[in-house]
């Protein structure tokens, strides 16, 4: 549905015709407060417009915070005792983190040769042909975070998707959501749903972007066991203008510095991919910071015009993020990180030649250097070839098995 000024209707219809999309004028905005619907010039409905919006009936199903949640959140999860090399290799062997090439290479993702940054990056970036603009898209979901705290987890999805498009040079424009939950007749599930919607809403308001569409899927359960609350967001960003040479993971080279941008990582591992390795899902995920989120997103979008490599820190923390860069460019790296597997929000990596990019003090930390044949994290070395081999084949092996 598009609302178009009368003098531009023909222009819009011409665009639809070019792309073989059916389009027609079905109505017009009028004065007054009535919605009128006609069929073959016969009046078939006339209702107050507010009855479909602000005055619409509200379905108020009982909602209650799960009684088991307090105990789970009270059991903290920290990163002490993690073996760096073993943990990194185990994460790279996780199909949710490993290469998705087995899937996306089976489909045409070049879109009339307008794809500038393709699958395998934080977001895909597509050229708007005939302009200097680009559209970036990222989809994100994390049922682990939302199980531990649906409001925190849902808000973090929006902020992560926003940062994903920002590292391509785009600024967040709009969101669609796909909300997946268990049986809403259970008060605990309805509470999860309401909390998740509040989290999405709060984050979108902080970023100043609308939710323009979506869907809800309830009754996702097996033997009366509900799925984790699993909202998924798809975020659209606009790069105007698009960077002349957008950042890509494969542009890193030996001798480049590695900087971590954003709030410092904590020891909290609640809801993280590394925690999933243990099979125990406990703790309270780190809450997002709306002010830090907007600042970091804006900074990433600006740095995308200057830095050769930007990469969001998310699943697997900084350790997996730098490994993905190393695999893409074929060069090792050495970093020091107090909490290499932490997934706290609003962080990304910058890889660039020394002194070539102006980074803000207080928000930037030099953590390492590109070079060598190994990935060295806090003096623990893992051969890049081993990382690449495990990461490249995990998804296909899991699906084949």
C-alpha positions as CSV (number, residue, x, y, z in Angstrom):
1,X,0.0,0.0,0.0
2,X,1.5,3.4,-1.0
3,X,0.1,6.8,-0.4
4,X,1.0,9.0,-3.5
5,X,0.4,12.6,-4.3
6,X,-2.1,12.9,-7.2
7,X,0.4,14.5,-9.6
8,X,2.8,11.5,-9.2
9,X,0.4,8.6,-9.6
10,X,1.3,8.0,-13.2
11,X,5.0,8.0,-12.3
12,X,4.5,5.4,-9.6
13,X,2.4,3.2,-11.9
14,X,5.1,3.4,-14.6
15,X,7.7,2.1,-12.1
16,X,5.3,-0.8,-11.2
17,X,4.8,-1.6,-14.9
18,X,8.5,-1.6,-15.5
19,X,9.0,-4.3,-12.9
20,X,5.9,-6.3,-14.0
21,X,4.1,-5.6,-10.7
22,X,0.3,-5.2,-10.7
23,X,-0.7,-1.8,-9.4
24,X,-3.8,0.3,-9.4
25,X,-5.4,3.2,-7.5
26,X,-7.9,1.9,-5.0
27,X,-8.8,5.0,-3.0
28,X,-8.0,8.4,-1.8
29,X,-7.5,10.2,1.5
30,X,-10.5,12.4,2.3
31,X,-11.5,15.0,4.9
32,X,-13.5,13.9,7.9
33,X,-13.3,10.9,10.2
34,X,-15.1,8.2,8.2
35,X,-13.7,5.2,6.3
36,X,-16.0,4.5,3.3
37,X,-15.7,1.4,1.1
38,X,-17.6,0.9,-2.2
39,X,-17.9,-2.0,-4.6
40,X,-19.1,-1.3,-8.1
41,X,-20.3,2.1,-6.8
42,X,-22.4,0.5,-4.1
43,X,-21.7,1.5,-0.5
44,X,-20.7,-1.6,1.4
45,X,-19.1,-0.2,4.5
46,X,-18.8,3.0,6.4
47,X,-17.1,3.1,9.8
48,X,-15.3,5.7,12.0
49,X,-11.6,5.5,10.9
50,X,-10.5,5.6,14.6
51,X,-12.3,2.3,15.2
52,X,-9.5,0.6,13.1
53,X,-6.7,2.4,14.9
54,X,-6.7,4.2,18.3
55,X,-10.2,3.1,19.2
56,X,-9.9,-0.5,18.0
57,X,-10.8,-3.3,20.5
58,X,-7.8,-4.5,22.5
59,X,-7.4,-8.3,23.0
60,X,-6.2,-8.3,26.6
61,X,-5.1,-11.9,27.2
62,X,-3.8,-12.7,30.7
63,X,0.0,-12.3,31.1
64,X,2.3,-13.2,33.9
65,X,6.1,-13.2,34.3
66,X,7.3,-16.8,34.4
67,X,8.0,-18.0,38.0
68,X,11.2,-19.8,36.9
69,X,12.8,-16.7,35.3
70,X,14.1,-15.2,38.5
71,X,16.1,-18.3,39.4
72,X,17.6,-18.5,35.9
73,X,18.6,-14.8,35.9
74,X,20.1,-15.1,39.4
75,X,22.6,-17.7,38.2
76,X,25.3,-15.6,36.6
77,X,27.5,-16.8,33.7
78,X,31.0,-15.4,33.3
79,X,33.9,-16.3,31.0
80,X,36.4,-17.4,33.6
81,X,38.1,-20.7,32.7
82,X,37.4,-20.7,29.0
83,X,40.2,-22.3,27.0
84,X,40.7,-19.8,24.1
85,X,41.8,-22.2,21.4
86,X,39.3,-24.9,22.1
87,X,36.4,-22.5,22.5
88,X,37.2,-20.7,19.2
89,X,37.4,-23.9,17.2
90,X,34.1,-25.2,18.8
91,X,32.4,-21.9,17.9
92,X,33.6,-22.1,14.3
93,X,32.1,-25.6,14.2
94,X,28.7,-24.3,15.2
95,X,26.5,-24.2,12.1
96,X,24.9,-21.0,13.3
97,X,28.3,-19.3,13.2
98,X,30.0,-21.2,10.4
99,X,30.0,-20.1,6.7
100,X,26.6,-19.9,5.1
101,X,28.1,-20.2,1.6
102,X,26.6,-23.7,1.1
103,X,23.2,-22.0,1.1
104,X,23.7,-18.7,-0.6
105,X,25.9,-20.0,-3.4
106,X,22.9,-22.0,-4.6
107,X,21.0,-18.8,-5.4
108,X,21.5,-15.8,-7.6
109,X,22.4,-13.0,-5.2
110,X,23.8,-10.6,-7.8
111,X,20.4,-9.0,-8.6
112,X,21.1,-7.5,-12.1
113,X,24.8,-7.0,-11.1
114,X,23.7,-4.3,-8.5
115,X,24.9,-6.2,-5.5
116,X,27.9,-4.3,-4.0
117,X,28.4,-6.2,-0.8
118,X,27.0,-9.8,-0.9
119,X,26.2,-12.6,1.5
120,X,28.6,-13.5,4.2
121,X,29.0,-9.9,5.4
122,X,27.2,-8.1,8.3
123,X,24.6,-6.8,5.8
124,X,24.0,-7.0,2.1
125,X,24.4,-3.7,0.1
126,X,22.6,-3.2,-3.1
127,X,23.1,-0.3,-5.5
128,X,20.1,1.9,-6.5
129,X,20.8,1.9,-10.2
130,X,21.3,5.4,-11.7
131,X,22.0,7.0,-8.3
132,X,24.8,7.3,-5.8
133,X,22.5,5.6,-3.2
134,X,22.6,2.0,-1.8
135,X,20.1,-0.1,0.2
136,X,21.5,-2.3,3.0
137,X,19.6,-5.2,4.6
138,X,20.2,-7.3,7.7
139,X,18.1,-9.9,9.4
140,X,18.8,-10.9,13.1
141,X,17.3,-13.2,15.7
142,X,18.5,-14.7,18.9
143,X,16.1,-16.9,20.9
144,X,18.7,-17.5,23.7
145,X,18.8,-13.8,24.6
146,X,15.0,-13.5,24.4
147,X,14.5,-16.6,26.6
148,X,16.6,-15.1,29.4
149,X,15.0,-11.6,29.0
150,X,12.6,-11.0,26.1
151,X,12.7,-7.2,26.4
152,X,16.5,-6.9,26.5
153,X,16.9,-9.6,23.9
154,X,14.4,-8.0,21.4
155,X,15.9,-4.6,21.8
156,X,19.4,-5.9,21.2
157,X,18.2,-7.5,17.9
158,X,17.2,-4.1,16.6
159,X,20.4,-2.5,17.6
160,X,22.5,-5.3,16.2
161,X,20.7,-5.1,12.8
162,X,21.2,-1.3,12.8
163,X,24.9,-1.7,13.4
164,X,25.1,-4.4,10.7
165,X,23.7,-2.0,8.0
166,X,25.8,0.9,9.4
167,X,29.1,-0.9,8.8
168,X,28.2,-0.8,5.1
169,X,27.7,2.9,5.2
170,X,23.9,2.9,5.6
171,X,21.8,4.5,8.2
172,X,18.7,2.7,9.6
173,X,15.5,3.4,7.8
174,X,12.8,0.9,8.7
175,X,12.1,-2.5,10.3
176,X,9.9,-5.5,9.6
177,X,9.5,-8.1,12.3
178,X,8.7,-11.8,12.5
179,X,7.5,-12.8,16.0
180,X,7.6,-16.4,16.9
181,X,6.2,-17.6,20.2
182,X,4.6,-20.5,22.0
183,X,1.1,-20.9,23.2
184,X,-0.4,-17.5,24.0
185,X,-3.1,-19.1,26.1
186,X,-0.4,-19.6,28.7
187,X,0.1,-16.3,30.7
188,X,3.9,-16.8,30.7
189,X,4.0,-16.9,26.9
190,X,1.8,-13.9,26.6
191,X,4.1,-12.0,29.0
192,X,7.1,-13.0,26.8
193,X,5.3,-11.6,23.8
194,X,4.4,-8.3,25.4
195,X,7.9,-7.8,26.7
196,X,9.4,-8.6,23.3
197,X,7.1,-6.1,21.6
198,X,8.1,-3.4,24.2
199,X,11.8,-4.2,23.6
200,X,11.4,-3.8,19.8
201,X,9.4,-0.6,20.2
202,X,11.9,1.0,22.6
203,X,14.8,0.3,20.3
204,X,13.1,1.5,17.2
205,X,12.0,4.7,19.0
206,X,15.6,5.3,20.1
207,X,16.8,5.0,16.5
208,X,13.9,7.0,15.1
209,X,12.8,4.3,12.7
210,X,9.3,2.7,12.1
211,X,8.1,-0.9,12.1
212,X,6.5,-1.0,8.6
213,X,5.3,-4.6,8.6
214,X,5.6,-8.0,10.0
215,X,3.8,-11.1,11.2
216,X,3.2,-13.1,14.4
217,X,3.4,-16.9,14.7
218,X,1.9,-18.4,17.9
219,X,1.3,-21.9,19.2
220,X,4.8,-23.0,18.3
221,X,5.2,-25.9,20.8
222,X,5.9,-29.7,20.9
223,X,4.3,-31.9,23.5
224,X,3.2,-28.7,25.3
225,X,6.8,-27.4,25.5
226,X,7.0,-23.9,24.0
227,X,9.8,-22.7,21.8
228,X,12.0,-19.9,23.1
229,X,10.6,-16.5,22.4
230,X,12.2,-15.9,19.0
231,X,11.5,-12.5,17.3
232,X,13.4,-11.9,14.1
233,X,13.9,-8.4,12.7
234,X,14.7,-7.4,9.2
235,X,16.2,-3.9,9.0
236,X,16.6,-1.7,5.9
237,X,19.2,1.0,5.8
238,X,19.9,3.8,3.3
239,X,23.4,4.8,2.2
240,X,23.2,8.2,0.7
241,X,25.7,8.5,-0.8
242,X,27.0,4.9,-0.8
243,X,30.8,4.6,0.0
244,X,32.9,4.6,-3.1
245,X,34.5,1.3,-1.9
246,X,32.4,-0.1,1.0
247,X,34.2,-2.0,3.8
248,X,34.6,-5.7,3.2
249,X,36.1,-8.4,5.4
250,X,38.5,-9.4,2.6
251,X,40.2,-6.0,2.4
252,X,42.3,-6.6,5.6
253,X,46.1,-6.8,5.0
254,X,49.2,-7.6,7.0
255,X,50.4,-4.6,9.0
256,X,46.9,-3.1,9.6
257,X,45.8,-2.2,13.1
258,X,42.8,-3.8,14.7
259,X,40.6,-1.5,16.8
260,X,37.5,-2.3,18.9
261,X,34.9,0.4,19.0
262,X,32.1,0.8,21.5
263,X,31.6,0.2,25.2
264,X,34.2,-2.1,26.8
265,X,33.2,-5.8,27.0
266,X,32.2,-7.3,30.3
267,X,32.7,-10.9,31.6
268,X,28.9,-11.6,31.2
269,X,28.3,-14.6,28.9
270,X,24.5,-14.9,29.4
271,X,22.8,-15.9,26.2
272,X,26.1,-16.1,24.3
273,X,27.2,-18.6,21.7
274,X,30.0,-19.7,24.0
275,X,27.5,-20.4,26.8
276,X,25.5,-22.6,24.4
277,X,28.5,-24.9,24.1
278,X,28.0,-25.8,27.8
279,X,24.3,-26.5,27.3
280,X,23.3,-24.4,30.2
281,X,21.2,-21.2,29.5
282,X,21.3,-19.0,32.6
283,X,22.0,-15.4,33.6
284,X,20.8,-11.9,32.7
285,X,22.0,-10.6,29.3
286,X,23.7,-7.2,29.3
287,X,21.1,-4.5,28.7
288,X,21.5,-2.3,25.6
289,X,22.3,1.4,26.0
290,X,20.2,3.5,23.6
291,X,22.5,6.5,23.7
292,X,25.6,4.3,23.0
293,X,23.7,2.5,20.3
294,X,22.8,5.6,18.3
295,X,26.3,7.0,18.7
296,X,28.0,3.8,17.6
297,X,25.7,3.3,14.6
298,X,26.3,6.9,13.4
299,X,30.1,6.5,13.8
300,X,30.1,3.2,11.9
301,X,28.1,4.7,9.0
302,X,30.7,7.6,8.8
303,X,33.7,5.3,9.1
304,X,32.4,3.2,6.3
305,X,33.6,5.9,3.9
306,X,37.2,5.7,5.3
307,X,38.1,2.3,6.7
308,X,38.7,-0.8,4.5
309,X,37.2,-3.2,7.1
310,X,34.4,-2.8,9.6
311,X,32.8,-5.8,11.3
312,X,30.1,-6.1,13.9
313,X,31.0,-8.0,17.1
314,X,28.1,-10.4,17.8
315,X,27.9,-14.2,17.9
316,X,31.2,-15.5,19.3
317,X,32.4,-12.1,20.4
318,X,35.6,-10.4,19.2
319,X,37.4,-13.7,18.8
320,X,35.0,-15.0,16.1
321,X,34.7,-11.5,14.5
322,X,38.5,-11.2,13.9
323,X,38.7,-14.9,12.8
324,X,36.0,-14.2,10.1
325,X,38.1,-11.3,8.9
326,X,41.2,-13.4,8.8
327,X,39.5,-16.2,6.9
328,X,38.1,-13.7,4.3
329,X,41.5,-12.0,3.6
330,X,43.8,-15.0,4.2
331,X,46.0,-13.2,6.8
332,X,46.4,-14.1,10.4
333,X,46.1,-11.7,13.4
334,X,47.3,-11.1,16.9
335,X,44.9,-9.6,19.5
336,X,44.7,-9.1,23.2
337,X,41.2,-9.1,24.7
338,X,40.2,-9.5,28.3
339,X,36.8,-11.0,27.3
340,X,37.2,-12.3,23.7
341,X,34.0,-14.3,23.6
342,X,31.7,-11.7,25.2
343,X,28.8,-10.5,23.1
344,X,27.8,-7.3,24.8
345,X,26.1,-4.9,22.3
346,X,27.2,-1.8,20.4
347,X,30.7,-3.0,19.4
348,X,32.4,-3.4,16.1
349,X,36.0,-3.8,14.8
350,X,37.9,-1.4,12.6
351,X,40.9,-2.7,10.6
352,X,43.0,0.0,8.9
353,X,46.5,1.2,8.2
354,X,48.1,3.0,11.3
355,X,47.0,6.6,11.4
356,X,44.7,6.4,8.4
357,X,41.4,6.7,10.2
358,X,40.4,9.2,12.9
359,X,38.8,7.3,15.8
360,X,37.2,8.9,18.8
361,X,39.1,8.8,22.1
362,X,37.3,7.0,24.9
363,X,35.3,4.8,22.5
364,X,38.2,3.1,20.7
365,X,40.7,0.6,21.9
366,X,43.7,-0.8,19.9
367,X,43.5,-4.6,20.4
368,X,45.9,-6.0,17.8
369,X,47.6,-6.2,14.4
370,X,47.0,-8.2,11.2
371,X,49.8,-10.5,10.1
372,X,51.2,-14.1,10.2
373,X,49.6,-17.4,9.6
374,X,47.9,-17.9,12.9
375,X,45.1,-16.3,14.9
376,X,46.7,-15.4,18.3
377,X,44.4,-14.4,21.1
378,X,46.1,-13.6,24.4
379,X,49.1,-15.7,23.5
380,X,47.0,-18.8,22.4
381,X,47.7,-19.5,18.8
382,X,45.3,-21.3,16.4
383,X,46.4,-22.0,12.8
384,X,44.3,-20.0,10.3
385,X,44.1,-23.1,8.0
386,X,42.4,-25.1,10.8
387,X,40.0,-22.3,11.4
388,X,39.1,-22.0,7.8
389,X,38.6,-25.7,7.3
390,X,36.3,-26.1,10.2
391,X,34.3,-22.9,9.5
392,X,33.8,-23.6,5.8
393,X,32.4,-27.1,6.2
394,X,30.3,-27.1,9.4
395,X,27.0,-26.1,8.0
396,X,27.1,-28.6,5.1
397,X,28.2,-31.4,7.4
398,X,25.4,-30.7,9.8
399,X,22.7,-30.7,7.1
400,X,24.1,-33.8,5.5
401,X,24.2,-35.6,8.8
